[in-house]
């Protein structure tokens, strides 16, 4: 079990523990602000493009 302040994700074979300061960061396609990994995105992090539902709804027309 992950220690408090850590995040556990199942990537590949086993569990990988990430400290909050070492979480992956992406830039939102809509608002161009950085956002960090969330546990609910553990299985689909490679597909995440927007920081929020609001940005997803207001995505650029050309994409």
PDB file of N, CA, C and O in Angstrom:
ATOM      1  N   UNK A   1       0.841  -1.182   0.000  1.00  0.00           N
ATOM      2  CA  UNK A   1       0.000   0.000   0.000  1.00  0.00           C
ATOM      3  C   UNK A   1       0.884   1.244   0.000  1.00  0.00           C
ATOM      4  O   UNK A   1       1.930   1.275   0.649  1.00  0.00           O
ATOM      5  N   UNK A   2       0.456   2.258  -0.729  1.00  0.00           N
ATOM      6  CA  UNK A   2       1.250   3.475  -0.848  1.00  0.00           C
ATOM      7  C   UNK A   2       1.190   4.283   0.441  1.00  0.00           C
ATOM      8  O   UNK A   2       0.170   4.305   1.130  1.00  0.00           O
ATOM      9  N   UNK A   3       2.275   4.931   0.749  1.00  0.00           N
ATOM     10  CA  UNK A   3       2.322   5.789   1.932  1.00  0.00           C
ATOM     11  C   UNK A   3       1.491   7.040   1.682  1.00  0.00           C
ATOM     12  O   UNK A   3       1.199   7.385   0.537  1.00  0.00           O
ATOM     13  N   UNK A   4       1.123   7.698   2.736  1.00  0.00           N
ATOM     14  CA  UNK A   4       0.326   8.911   2.590  1.00  0.00           C
ATOM     15  C   UNK A   4       1.105   9.946   1.778  1.00  0.00           C
ATOM     16  O   UNK A   4       2.287  10.176   2.030  1.00  0.00           O
ATOM     17  N   UNK A   5       0.441  10.566   0.806  1.00  0.00           N
ATOM     18  CA  UNK A   5       1.104  11.543  -0.044  1.00  0.00           C
ATOM     19  C   UNK A   5       1.674  10.916  -1.305  1.00  0.00           C
ATOM     20  O   UNK A   5       2.215  11.623  -2.156  1.00  0.00           O
ATOM     21  N   UNK A   6       1.561   9.598  -1.439  1.00  0.00           N
ATOM     22  CA  UNK A   6       2.031   8.903  -2.626  1.00  0.00           C
ATOM     23  C   UNK A   6       0.830   8.486  -3.459  1.00  0.00           C
ATOM     24  O   UNK A   6      -0.302   8.465  -2.975  1.00  0.00           O
ATOM     25  N   UNK A   7       1.089   8.159  -4.698  1.00  0.00           N
ATOM     26  CA  UNK A   7       0.047   7.686  -5.586  1.00  0.00           C
ATOM     27  C   UNK A   7       0.507   6.361  -6.153  1.00  0.00           C
ATOM     28  O   UNK A   7       1.648   6.237  -6.598  1.00  0.00           O
ATOM     29  N   UNK A   8      -0.353   5.385  -6.142  1.00  0.00           N
ATOM     30  CA  UNK A   8      -0.004   4.078  -6.691  1.00  0.00           C
ATOM     31  C   UNK A   8      -0.757   3.878  -7.995  1.00  0.00           C
ATOM     32  O   UNK A   8      -1.938   4.214  -8.085  1.00  0.00           O
ATOM     33  N   UNK A   9      -0.103   3.346  -8.985  1.00  0.00           N
ATOM     34  CA  UNK A   9      -0.753   3.033 -10.247  1.00  0.00           C
ATOM     35  C   UNK A   9      -0.236   1.707 -10.747  1.00  0.00           C
ATOM     36  O   UNK A   9       0.927   1.359 -10.545  1.00  0.00           O
ATOM     37  N   UNK A  10      -1.110   0.972 -11.400  1.00  0.00           N
ATOM     38  CA  UNK A  10      -0.667  -0.295 -11.949  1.00  0.00           C
ATOM     39  C   UNK A  10      -0.212  -0.053 -13.379  1.00  0.00           C
ATOM     40  O   UNK A  10      -1.038   0.148 -14.270  1.00  0.00           O
ATOM     41  N   UNK A  11       1.054  -0.071 -13.597  1.00  0.00           N
ATOM     42  CA  UNK A  11       1.620   0.136 -14.923  1.00  0.00           C
ATOM     43  C   UNK A  11       2.489  -1.071 -15.242  1.00  0.00           C
ATOM     44  O   UNK A  11       3.476  -1.332 -14.555  1.00  0.00           O
ATOM     45  N   UNK A  12       2.120  -1.807 -16.285  1.00  0.00           N
ATOM     46  CA  UNK A  12       2.908  -2.975 -16.630  1.00  0.00           C
ATOM     47  C   UNK A  12       2.678  -4.115 -15.674  1.00  0.00           C
ATOM     48  O   UNK A  12       1.547  -4.573 -15.508  1.00  0.00           O
ATOM     49  N   UNK A  13       3.735  -4.580 -15.044  1.00  0.00           N
ATOM     50  CA  UNK A  13       3.662  -5.767 -14.191  1.00  0.00           C
ATOM     51  C   UNK A  13       3.138  -5.503 -12.794  1.00  0.00           C
ATOM     52  O   UNK A  13       2.251  -6.214 -12.321  1.00  0.00           O
ATOM     53  N   UNK A  14       3.667  -4.505 -12.135  1.00  0.00           N
ATOM     54  CA  UNK A  14       3.322  -4.311 -10.730  1.00  0.00           C
ATOM     55  C   UNK A  14       2.916  -2.890 -10.447  1.00  0.00           C
ATOM     56  O   UNK A  14       2.650  -2.095 -11.349  1.00  0.00           O
ATOM     57  N   UNK A  15       2.876  -2.595  -9.169  1.00  0.00           N
ATOM     58  CA  UNK A  15       2.497  -1.263  -8.733  1.00  0.00           C
ATOM     59  C   UNK A  15       3.706  -0.354  -8.706  1.00  0.00           C
ATOM     60  O   UNK A  15       4.781  -0.737  -8.242  1.00  0.00           O
ATOM     61  N   UNK A  16       3.521   0.847  -9.204  1.00  0.00           N
ATOM     62  CA  UNK A  16       4.572   1.862  -9.200  1.00  0.00           C
ATOM     63  C   UNK A  16       4.112   2.965  -8.257  1.00  0.00           C
ATOM     64  O   UNK A  16       2.994   3.465  -8.389  1.00  0.00           O
ATOM     65  N   UNK A  17       4.948   3.344  -7.323  1.00  0.00           N
ATOM     66  CA  UNK A  17       4.598   4.402  -6.386  1.00  0.00           C
ATOM     67  C   UNK A  17       5.211   5.717  -6.839  1.00  0.00           C
ATOM     68  O   UNK A  17       6.415   5.805  -7.081  1.00  0.00           O
ATOM     69  N   UNK A  18       4.369   6.734  -6.949  1.00  0.00           N
ATOM     70  CA  UNK A  18       4.811   8.062  -7.371  1.00  0.00           C
ATOM     71  C   UNK A  18       4.549   9.047  -6.240  1.00  0.00           C
ATOM     72  O   UNK A  18       3.454   9.060  -5.678  1.00  0.00           O
ATOM     73  N   UNK A  19       5.511   9.851  -5.906  1.00  0.00           N
ATOM     74  CA  UNK A  19       5.314  10.909  -4.919  1.00  0.00           C
ATOM     75  C   UNK A  19       4.555  12.052  -5.595  1.00  0.00           C
ATOM     76  O   UNK A  19       4.648  12.230  -6.809  1.00  0.00           O
ATOM     77  N   UNK A  20       3.813  12.814  -4.815  1.00  0.00           N
ATOM     78  CA  UNK A  20       3.019  13.903  -5.388  1.00  0.00           C
ATOM     79  C   UNK A  20       3.872  14.901  -6.165  1.00  0.00           C
ATOM     80  O   UNK A  20       3.408  15.468  -7.154  1.00  0.00           O
ATOM     81  N   UNK A  21       5.102  15.123  -5.735  1.00  0.00           N
ATOM     82  CA  UNK A  21       5.974  16.057  -6.427  1.00  0.00           C
ATOM     83  C   UNK A  21       6.524  15.528  -7.734  1.00  0.00           C
ATOM     84  O   UNK A  21       7.069  16.290  -8.532  1.00  0.00           O
ATOM     85  N   UNK A  22       6.388  14.218  -7.965  1.00  0.00           N
ATOM     86  CA  UNK A  22       6.946  13.589  -9.169  1.00  0.00           C
ATOM     87  C   UNK A  22       5.877  13.098 -10.134  1.00  0.00           C
ATOM     88  O   UNK A  22       6.167  12.251 -10.978  1.00  0.00           O
ATOM     89  N   UNK A  23       4.663  13.598 -10.038  1.00  0.00           N
ATOM     90  CA  UNK A  23       3.597  13.157 -10.926  1.00  0.00           C
ATOM     91  C   UNK A  23       3.823  13.699 -12.335  1.00  0.00           C
ATOM     92  O   UNK A  23       4.330  14.809 -12.494  1.00  0.00           O
ATOM     93  N   UNK A  24       3.452  12.928 -13.358  1.00  0.00           N
ATOM     94  CA  UNK A  24       3.587  13.409 -14.739  1.00  0.00           C
ATOM     95  C   UNK A  24       2.705  14.635 -14.980  1.00  0.00           C
ATOM     96  O   UNK A  24       1.652  14.787 -14.361  1.00  0.00           O
ATOM     97  N   UNK A  25       3.142  15.490 -15.873  1.00  0.00           N
ATOM     98  CA  UNK A  25       2.427  16.723 -16.197  1.00  0.00           C
ATOM     99  C   UNK A  25       2.195  16.781 -17.698  1.00  0.00           C
ATOM    100  O   UNK A  25       3.070  16.415 -18.483  1.00  0.00           O
ATOM    101  N   UNK A  26       1.016  17.243 -18.094  1.00  0.00           N
ATOM    102  CA  UNK A  26       0.685  17.490 -19.502  1.00  0.00           C
ATOM    103  C   UNK A  26       0.152  18.910 -19.617  1.00  0.00           C
ATOM    104  O   UNK A  26      -0.174  19.542 -18.613  1.00  0.00           O
ATOM    105  N   UNK A  27       0.066  19.408 -20.846  1.00  0.00           N
ATOM    106  CA  UNK A  27      -0.505  20.720 -21.115  1.00  0.00           C
ATOM    107  C   UNK A  27      -1.860  20.533 -21.777  1.00  0.00           C
ATOM    108  O   UNK A  27      -1.983  19.780 -22.742  1.00  0.00           O
ATOM    109  N   UNK A  28      -2.873  21.211 -21.266  1.00  0.00           N
ATOM    110  CA  UNK A  28      -4.232  21.118 -21.799  1.00  0.00           C
ATOM    111  C   UNK A  28      -4.273  21.699 -23.214  1.00  0.00           C
ATOM    112  O   UNK A  28      -3.705  22.760 -23.472  1.00  0.00           O
ATOM    113  N   UNK A  29      -4.944  20.999 -24.121  1.00  0.00           N
ATOM    114  CA  UNK A  29      -5.043  21.435 -25.512  1.00  0.00           C
ATOM    115  C   UNK A  29      -5.874  22.710 -25.631  1.00  0.00           C
ATOM    116  O   UNK A  29      -5.604  23.537 -26.502  1.00  0.00           O
ATOM    117  N   UNK A  30      -6.866  22.880 -24.782  1.00  0.00           N
ATOM    118  CA  UNK A  30      -7.767  24.028 -24.867  1.00  0.00           C
ATOM    119  C   UNK A  30      -7.211  25.274 -24.196  1.00  0.00           C
ATOM    120  O   UNK A  30      -7.083  26.321 -24.832  1.00  0.00           O
ATOM    121  N   UNK A  31      -6.881  25.166 -22.912  1.00  0.00           N
ATOM    122  CA  UNK A  31      -6.465  26.353 -22.158  1.00  0.00           C
ATOM    123  C   UNK A  31      -4.948  26.504 -22.055  1.00  0.00           C
ATOM    124  O   UNK A  31      -4.455  27.521 -21.566  1.00  0.00           O
ATOM    125  N   UNK A  32      -4.217  25.503 -22.511  1.00  0.00           N
ATOM    126  CA  UNK A  32      -2.747  25.492 -22.529  1.00  0.00           C
ATOM    127  C   UNK A  32      -2.128  25.651 -21.147  1.00  0.00           C
ATOM    128  O   UNK A  32      -1.012  26.155 -21.020  1.00  0.00           O
ATOM    129  N   UNK A  33      -2.845  25.225 -20.111  1.00  0.00           N
ATOM    130  CA  UNK A  33      -2.309  25.231 -18.755  1.00  0.00           C
ATOM    131  C   UNK A  33      -1.807  23.830 -18.408  1.00  0.00           C
ATOM    132  O   UNK A  33      -2.347  22.838 -18.899  1.00  0.00           O
ATOM    133  N   UNK A  34      -0.790  23.746 -17.578  1.00  0.00           N
ATOM    134  CA  UNK A  34      -0.310  22.423 -17.174  1.00  0.00           C
ATOM    135  C   UNK A  34      -1.267  21.775 -16.175  1.00  0.00           C
ATOM    136  O   UNK A  34      -1.852  22.451 -15.329  1.00  0.00           O
ATOM    137  N   UNK A  35      -1.417  20.457 -16.285  1.00  0.00           N
ATOM    138  CA  UNK A  35      -2.193  19.709 -15.306  1.00  0.00           C
ATOM    139  C   UNK A  35      -1.474  18.410 -15.005  1.00  0.00           C
ATOM    140  O   UNK A  35      -0.748  17.877 -15.844  1.00  0.00           O
ATOM    141  N   UNK A  36      -1.683  17.904 -13.789  1.00  0.00           N
ATOM    142  CA  UNK A  36      -0.964  16.717 -13.341  1.00  0.00           C
ATOM    143  C   UNK A  36      -1.844  15.473 -13.397  1.00  0.00           C
ATOM    144  O   UNK A  36      -3.069  15.545 -13.489  1.00  0.00           O
ATOM    145  N   UNK A  37      -1.174  14.348 -13.338  1.00  0.00           N
ATOM    146  CA  UNK A  37      -1.796  13.039 -13.353  1.00  0.00           C
ATOM    147  C   UNK A  37      -2.775  12.895 -12.204  1.00  0.00           C
ATOM    148  O   UNK A  37      -2.516  13.357 -11.092  1.00  0.00           O
ATOM    149  N   UNK A  38      -3.904  12.251 -12.477  1.00  0.00           N
ATOM    150  CA  UNK A  38      -4.897  11.947 -11.443  1.00  0.00           C
ATOM    151  C   UNK A  38      -5.118  10.445 -11.425  1.00  0.00           C
ATOM    152  O   UNK A  38      -4.995   9.777 -12.452  1.00  0.00           O
ATOM    153  N   UNK A  39      -5.440   9.924 -10.269  1.00  0.00           N
ATOM    154  CA  UNK A  39      -5.622   8.487 -10.130  1.00  0.00           C
ATOM    155  C   UNK A  39      -6.706   7.959 -11.074  1.00  0.00           C
ATOM    156  O   UNK A  39      -6.580   6.846 -11.585  1.00  0.00           O
ATOM    157  N   UNK A  40      -7.756   8.725 -11.313  1.00  0.00           N
ATOM    158  CA  UNK A  40      -8.829   8.262 -12.198  1.00  0.00           C
ATOM    159  C   UNK A  40      -8.363   8.154 -13.653  1.00  0.00           C
ATOM    160  O   UNK A  40      -9.032   7.517 -14.467  1.00  0.00           O
ATOM    161  N   UNK A  41      -7.222   8.769 -13.987  1.00  0.00           N
ATOM    162  CA  UNK A  41      -6.662   8.683 -15.332  1.00  0.00           C
ATOM    163  C   UNK A  41      -5.580   7.609 -15.433  1.00  0.00           C
ATOM    164  O   UNK A  41      -4.884   7.552 -16.447  1.00  0.00           O
ATOM    165  N   UNK A  42      -5.415   6.764 -14.431  1.00  0.00           N
ATOM    166  CA  UNK A  42      -4.320   5.792 -14.395  1.00  0.00           C
ATOM    167  C   UNK A  42      -4.312   4.875 -15.614  1.00  0.00           C
ATOM    168  O   UNK A  42      -3.248   4.572 -16.152  1.00  0.00           O
ATOM    169  N   UNK A  43      -5.465   4.440 -16.046  1.00  0.00           N
ATOM    170  CA  UNK A  43      -5.547   3.493 -17.177  1.00  0.00           C
ATOM    171  C   UNK A  43      -5.520   4.178 -18.537  1.00  0.00           C
ATOM    172  O   UNK A  43      -5.220   3.535 -19.543  1.00  0.00           O
ATOM    173  N   UNK A  44      -5.828   5.466 -18.585  1.00  0.00           N
ATOM    174  CA  UNK A  44      -5.944   6.135 -19.891  1.00  0.00           C
ATOM    175  C   UNK A  44      -5.099   7.409 -19.986  1.00  0.00           C
ATOM    176  O   UNK A  44      -5.418   8.297 -20.776  1.00  0.00           O
ATOM    177  N   UNK A  45      -4.028   7.511 -19.192  1.00  0.00           N
ATOM    178  CA  UNK A  45      -3.213   8.731 -19.163  1.00  0.00           C
ATOM    179  C   UNK A  45      -2.692   9.109 -20.545  1.00  0.00           C
ATOM    180  O   UNK A  45      -2.600  10.297 -20.857  1.00  0.00           O
ATOM    181  N   UNK A  46      -2.352   8.138 -21.373  1.00  0.00           N
ATOM    182  CA  UNK A  46      -1.837   8.434 -22.718  1.00  0.00           C
ATOM    183  C   UNK A  46      -2.894   9.088 -23.603  1.00  0.00           C
ATOM    184  O   UNK A  46      -2.548   9.790 -24.553  1.00  0.00           O
ATOM    185  N   UNK A  47      -4.180   8.868 -23.307  1.00  0.00           N
ATOM    186  CA  UNK A  47      -5.267   9.429 -24.114  1.00  0.00           C
ATOM    187  C   UNK A  47      -5.799  10.753 -23.576  1.00  0.00           C
ATOM    188  O   UNK A  47      -6.547  11.437 -24.276  1.00  0.00           O
ATOM    189  N   UNK A  48      -5.437  11.131 -22.361  1.00  0.00           N
ATOM    190  CA  UNK A  48      -5.948  12.362 -21.744  1.00  0.00           C
ATOM    191  C   UNK A  48      -5.347  13.575 -22.446  1.00  0.00           C
ATOM    192  O   UNK A  48      -4.131  13.672 -22.612  1.00  0.00           O
ATOM    193  N   UNK A  49      -6.220  14.501 -22.859  1.00  0.00           N
ATOM    194  CA  UNK A  49      -5.770  15.704 -23.559  1.00  0.00           C
ATOM    195  C   UNK A  49      -6.244  16.991 -22.901  1.00  0.00           C
ATOM    196  O   UNK A  49      -5.683  18.060 -23.146  1.00  0.00           O
ATOM    197  N   UNK A  50      -7.282  16.893 -22.062  1.00  0.00           N
ATOM    198  CA  UNK A  50      -7.895  18.081 -21.476  1.00  0.00           C
ATOM    199  C   UNK A  50      -7.807  18.022 -19.957  1.00  0.00           C
ATOM    200  O   UNK A  50      -7.865  16.939 -19.376  1.00  0.00           O
ATOM    201  N   UNK A  51      -7.669  19.172 -19.312  1.00  0.00           N
ATOM    202  CA  UNK A  51      -7.530  19.222 -17.859  1.00  0.00           C
ATOM    203  C   UNK A  51      -8.863  19.083 -17.146  1.00  0.00           C
ATOM    204  O   UNK A  51      -8.897  18.719 -15.970  1.00  0.00           O
ATOM    205  N   UNK A  52      -9.950  19.362 -17.829  1.00  0.00           N
ATOM    206  CA  UNK A  52     -11.257  19.320 -17.173  1.00  0.00           C
ATOM    207  C   UNK A  52     -12.351  19.034 -18.192  1.00  0.00           C
ATOM    208  O   UNK A  52     -12.132  19.087 -19.402  1.00  0.00           O
ATOM    209  N   UNK A  53     -13.523  18.732 -17.673  1.00  0.00           N
ATOM    210  CA  UNK A  53     -14.695  18.515 -18.527  1.00  0.00           C
ATOM    211  C   UNK A  53     -15.043  19.804 -19.278  1.00  0.00           C
ATOM    212  O   UNK A  53     -15.456  19.752 -20.437  1.00  0.00           O
ATOM    213  N   UNK A  54     -14.883  20.936 -18.638  1.00  0.00           N
ATOM    214  CA  UNK A  54     -15.170  22.227 -19.275  1.00  0.00           C
ATOM    215  C   UNK A  54     -14.277  22.438 -20.501  1.00  0.00           C
ATOM    216  O   UNK A  54     -14.755  22.865 -21.552  1.00  0.00           O
ATOM    217  N   UNK A  55     -12.985  22.140 -20.367  1.00  0.00           N
ATOM    218  CA  UNK A  55     -12.077  22.292 -21.503  1.00  0.00           C
ATOM    219  C   UNK A  55     -12.401  21.279 -22.605  1.00  0.00           C
ATOM    220  O   UNK A  55     -12.270  21.585 -23.790  1.00  0.00           O
ATOM    221  N   UNK A  56     -12.819  20.082 -22.217  1.00  0.00           N
ATOM    222  CA  UNK A  56     -13.177  19.078 -23.225  1.00  0.00           C
ATOM    223  C   UNK A  56     -14.383  19.545 -24.035  1.00  0.00           C
ATOM    224  O   UNK A  56     -14.415  19.380 -25.254  1.00  0.00           O
ATOM    225  N   UNK A  57     -15.373  20.127 -23.362  1.00  0.00           N
ATOM    226  CA  UNK A  57     -16.562  20.625 -24.055  1.00  0.00           C
ATOM    227  C   UNK A  57     -16.248  21.821 -24.948  1.00  0.00           C
ATOM    228  O   UNK A  57     -16.890  21.999 -25.984  1.00  0.00           O
ATOM    229  N   UNK A  58     -15.269  22.646 -24.563  1.00  0.00           N
ATOM    230  CA  UNK A  58     -14.919  23.849 -25.306  1.00  0.00           C
ATOM    231  C   UNK A  58     -13.669  23.664 -26.145  1.00  0.00           C
ATOM    232  O   UNK A  58     -12.920  24.613 -26.376  1.00  0.00           O
ATOM    233  N   UNK A  59     -13.444  22.433 -26.601  1.00  0.00           N
ATOM    234  CA  UNK A  59     -12.235  22.136 -27.364  1.00  0.00           C
ATOM    235  C   UNK A  59     -12.189  22.933 -28.665  1.00  0.00           C
ATOM    236  O   UNK A  59     -13.227  23.324 -29.199  1.00  0.00           O
ATOM    237  N   UNK A  60     -10.983  23.169 -29.168  1.00  0.00           N
ATOM    238  CA  UNK A  60     -10.842  23.914 -30.426  1.00  0.00           C
ATOM    239  C   UNK A  60     -11.565  23.198 -31.572  1.00  0.00           C
ATOM    240  O   UNK A  60     -11.603  21.968 -31.617  1.00  0.00           O
ATOM    241  N   UNK A  61     -12.127  23.963 -32.480  1.00  0.00           N
ATOM    242  CA  UNK A  61     -12.920  23.416 -33.592  1.00  0.00           C
ATOM    243  C   UNK A  61     -12.039  22.619 -34.565  1.00  0.00           C
ATOM    244  O   UNK A  61     -12.486  21.611 -35.113  1.00  0.00           O
ATOM    245  N   UNK A  62     -10.796  23.060 -34.784  1.00  0.00           N
ATOM    246  CA  UNK A  62      -9.946  22.395 -35.772  1.00  0.00           C
ATOM    247  C   UNK A  62      -9.406  21.051 -35.307  1.00  0.00           C
ATOM    248  O   UNK A  62      -8.657  20.414 -36.047  1.00  0.00           O
ATOM    249  N   UNK A  63      -9.759  20.595 -34.105  1.00  0.00           N
ATOM    250  CA  UNK A  63      -9.273  19.294 -33.642  1.00  0.00           C
ATOM    251  C   UNK A  63     -10.373  18.340 -33.463  1.00  0.00           C
ATOM    252  O   UNK A  63     -10.140  17.195 -33.076  1.00  0.00           O
TER     253      UNK A  63
END
